[in-house]
Amino acid sequence: MSRLIRQCVVLFLAMTVLTGILYPLAATGVSQVLFPAKANGSLIAKDGKTVGSTLIGQAFSEPKYFWGRPSATSPNPNNGASSSGSNLGPTNPALTDAVKQRIDALKQADPSNTAPVPVDLVTASGSGLDPEISPAAAEYQVSRVARVRGIEPAKVRELIAAHTDGRQFGILGEPRVNVLELNLALDASPR
């Protein structure tokens, strides 16, 4: 019996060292060598200061910026520590009310815009942290951003096109625009 207990303890310690120490160190080392930016959170720095990540959305509310998808995380929006969907079904009155409020906010920010509001501007993603919007959602906001910044809509559209990522491998997913990268490009562009 003591031999069996000793074998179990040795196996437990060996697996703890292997899977709890050696494997994580090896995986971290390989990722740091092959993909250092991704391994460190895909952080974006501006003037030597970290301003965000390309992987987690940020709440932009100023009219001069493109707005991203609403966040489902609470109590703080875009909180990576509490990633979750809203879990509100299409017939839930709370979802309907939230969507109406978001549509009203978009219409208030740009009353002359009569285009249909893209769904990704009024509904949260499955993770509640989506950093990207569809090209249609970016296009919906062009007139507001151009007017507030005093630049030509064509210039804003050029920036959108430059920051639109296509489908992965040409077939997976949908085209998308990273909101943080687009807003930083807007700040950096001359009028």
C-alpha positions in Angstrom: 0.0 0.0 0.0 2.8 2.5 0.9 4.4 1.7 -2.5 1.2 2.7 -4.3 0.9 5.9 -2.3 4.5 6.8 -3.0 3.9 6.2 -6.8 0.8 8.4 -6.7 2.7 11.2 -4.9 5.6 11.0 -7.3 3.2 11.1 -10.3 1.3 14.0 -8.8 4.5 16.0 -8.2 5.9 15.1 -11.7 2.7 16.2 -13.4 2.5 19.4 -11.3 6.0 20.3 -12.4 5.4 19.3 -16.0 2.0 20.9 -16.5 2.1 23.6 -13.9 5.7 24.9 -14.4 7.5 23.6 -17.4 4.7 23.7 -20.0 3.6 27.3 -19.1 7.2 28.5 -19.2 7.8 26.8 -22.6 4.6 28.2 -24.0 5.4 31.7 -22.7 8.9 31.5 -24.1 7.9 30.3 -27.5 5.1 33.0 -27.8 7.5 35.7 -26.6 10.0 34.7 -29.3 7.5 34.1 -32.2 4.7 36.6 -31.4 5.9 39.1 -28.8 3.3 41.8 -29.5 0.4 39.3 -29.3 1.9 37.6 -26.3 2.0 40.9 -24.5 -1.7 41.8 -25.2 -1.5 43.5 -28.6 -1.0 46.8 -26.8 -1.0 50.1 -28.7 1.3 52.9 -27.5 1.1 56.6 -28.4 3.9 59.0 -27.3 5.4 56.3 -25.1 2.1 55.7 -23.2 -0.1 52.6 -23.6 -3.5 53.8 -24.8 -5.2 50.4 -25.3 -5.2 47.0 -26.9 -6.3 45.9 -30.4 -8.1 43.0 -28.7 -10.4 44.8 -26.2 -12.9 47.6 -27.2 -12.9 51.0 -25.6 -15.8 53.3 -24.9 -15.6 56.4 -27.2 -18.4 58.9 -26.7 -17.0 62.1 -28.1 -18.6 63.0 -31.4 -15.2 63.5 -33.1 -14.5 59.8 -32.6 -15.9 56.6 -34.1 -18.0 54.7 -31.6 -17.6 51.0 -31.1 -20.0 48.3 -30.2 -21.7 48.6 -26.8 -20.2 46.6 -24.1 -22.1 44.0 -22.1 -19.6 44.0 -19.2 -20.7 45.5 -16.0 -20.4 47.5 -13.9 -17.6 49.0 -16.1 -17.8 48.9 -19.9 -15.1 46.9 -21.8 -13.8 45.3 -18.6 -11.7 42.4 -19.7 -12.0 40.8 -16.2 -15.8 40.4 -16.6 -16.2 39.3 -20.2 -19.7 38.1 -21.0 -22.6 38.5 -23.2 -25.7 40.3 -22.1 -27.8 37.1 -22.3 -30.8 39.1 -23.4 -33.0 37.3 -25.9 -34.6 39.1 -28.9 -37.9 39.2 -27.2 -36.6 40.6 -23.9 -38.0 44.1 -23.2 -34.7 45.2 -21.6 -32.8 44.5 -24.9 -35.5 46.4 -26.9 -35.2 49.4 -24.5 -31.4 49.4 -24.6 -31.4 49.2 -28.5 -33.9 52.1 -28.6 -31.7 54.2 -26.3 -28.6 53.5 -28.4 -30.4 54.4 -31.6 -31.6 57.6 -30.0 -28.1 58.5 -28.9 -26.8 57.9 -32.4 -29.6 60.0 -33.9 -28.9 62.8 -31.4 -25.2 62.9 -32.3 -26.0 63.1 -36.0 -29.6 64.3 -36.6 -29.2 64.7 -40.3 -28.2 61.0 -40.8 -31.2 59.2 -42.1 -29.4 55.9 -43.0 -30.5 52.7 -41.2 -28.4 52.1 -38.0 -26.2 49.1 -38.4 -27.0 46.4 -35.9 -23.4 46.3 -34.5 -23.7 49.9 -33.2 -26.7 49.0 -31.0 -26.0 45.5 -29.8 -23.2 44.0 -27.8 -21.0 41.2 -29.0 -20.9 37.7 -27.4 -17.9 38.7 -25.3 -19.0 42.2 -24.6 -15.5 43.4 -25.5 -15.5 43.6 -29.3 -12.9 46.1 -30.5 -14.1 46.2 -34.0 -17.1 47.3 -36.0 -18.3 46.5 -39.5 -17.4 48.8 -42.4 -21.1 49.7 -42.6 -21.0 50.9 -39.0 -18.0 53.0 -39.7 -19.6 54.4 -42.8 -22.7 55.3 -40.8 -20.6 57.5 -38.6 -18.6 59.3 -41.4 -20.7 62.4 -41.7 -20.7 63.1 -37.9 -16.9 62.5 -37.5 -16.1 64.6 -40.7 -18.3 67.5 -39.6 -17.1 67.7 -36.0 -13.4 67.4 -37.1 -13.9 69.8 -40.0 -12.4 67.4 -42.6 -13.7 66.1 -45.9 -15.8 62.9 -45.7 -13.6 61.4 -48.4 -10.6 61.7 -46.2 -12.4 59.9 -43.4 -13.4 57.2 -45.8 -9.8 56.8 -46.9 -8.8 56.2 -43.3 -11.6 53.6 -42.9 -10.4 51.8 -46.0 -6.9 51.8 -44.7 -7.9 50.3 -41.4 -10.4 47.7 -42.7 -9.2 44.2 -42.3 -10.7 41.6 -44.7 -11.7 38.1 -44.0 -9.0 35.9 -42.5 -7.5 33.7 -45.2 -10.0 35.3 -47.6 -12.9 33.2 -46.3 -13.2 33.3 -42.5 -15.2 36.0 -40.7 -16.3 39.3 -42.0 -14.5 42.5 -42.9 -14.0 44.7 -39.8 -12.5 48.0 -38.6 -10.6 48.3 -35.4 -12.1 51.4 -33.7 -9.1 52.3 -31.5 -6.7 52.1 -34.5 -9.0 54.2 -36.6 -9.5 56.8 -33.9 -5.7 57.1 -33.4 -5.3 57.5 -37.2 -7.9 60.3 -37.2 -6.0 62.0 -34.4 -2.7 61.7 -36.3 -4.0 62.8 -39.6 -3.7 66.4 -40.7 -7.0 68.3 -41.4 
